[in-house]
Amino acid sequence: MTYVKVSVAKPGSNKGAGGDKKDKIILFDFDDVLTWPARDSKGVIVTDNIVFNPGAYMINIYATTDKIKIGSNSEGDLDAEGFVQNLEFTHPGNENEIREFKSNWMSRNIGAIIERCSSTKKDLLGSPCAALKMVIKWEDDKDKNLTTFTLKSANKGPYDVADYQGTTTFDTVKATVAANATSANLASGEGQYQLTVGSASAANITSCTNAVNGGTYSFLGSGGTYPSTIDSGDDFILSNGTTWTALSGSVLTFRAFKDGANTWKFIEVSRS
């Protein structure tokens, strides 16, 4: 399926307001990426997860919120146009941790994710063939002591900034779901949750609690003799109605939607 020309209406009240960005910039090294997910047919939405090599993961870096700037611009000669994506932010001070970060990330091929405060939207910048490169400027004078980071596409790419709907992968999971649990508590926020093998039988997980409407979550399989299962039914809607089993190395990613005053549906996005 290809893009069909459609009219673009006003997106809603006050959608042009700036800001609304979380104070943690998520960065990752493209050398750590095992599998890069494809965009949808219209070239914007990414539903599958970015899969990392064993032992690799994303990191967070604090940024002063009113200094975070993301964008893109088109450039190139006729019949040779493309997008250049860019991200700029500042980090206060120049402690050893940020000096070490600067020294060790300067020449890497980088991807970045920006999260929003008022929604679950995640902007994804960079791609394997158009990674971001980092330029660093540290200033310490009578008015300020900060480092400005500017990340820009190394070369033009065919796409604008993506809408990433997968989960984020860090060195630790958000929480561990207890053995034999039939409901998972998602109070720790969007991200990955480790399932635990059953003690005497395979538990069937039928629901979740404390989800965020529109949030994206992943269950990591436990493996073992009695791995948990999830059926399409109860509060879960699975692709083709196919049961998911929490085998070792398996991942189920789903989005949470509130479909009533006190009811939810958890809809599969991808599995592996």
Secondary structure, DSSP 8 states (H G I E B T S, - for coil): -----------STTTT----B-SEEEEEEGGGEEE-----TTS-EE-S--EE-TT---EEEE--GGG-EEEEEEE-STT--EEEEEEEEEEES--HHHHHHHHHHTTS-EEEEEEBSSS--EEEE--TTS-EEEEEEEEESSS-EEEEEEEEESS-BS---EEE-S----SS-SEE--TT-SEEE-TT-SEEEE----SSS--B--EEES--TT-EEEEE---SSS--EE-SBTTEE-GGG--EE--TT-EEEEEEEE-SSS-EEEEEEEE-
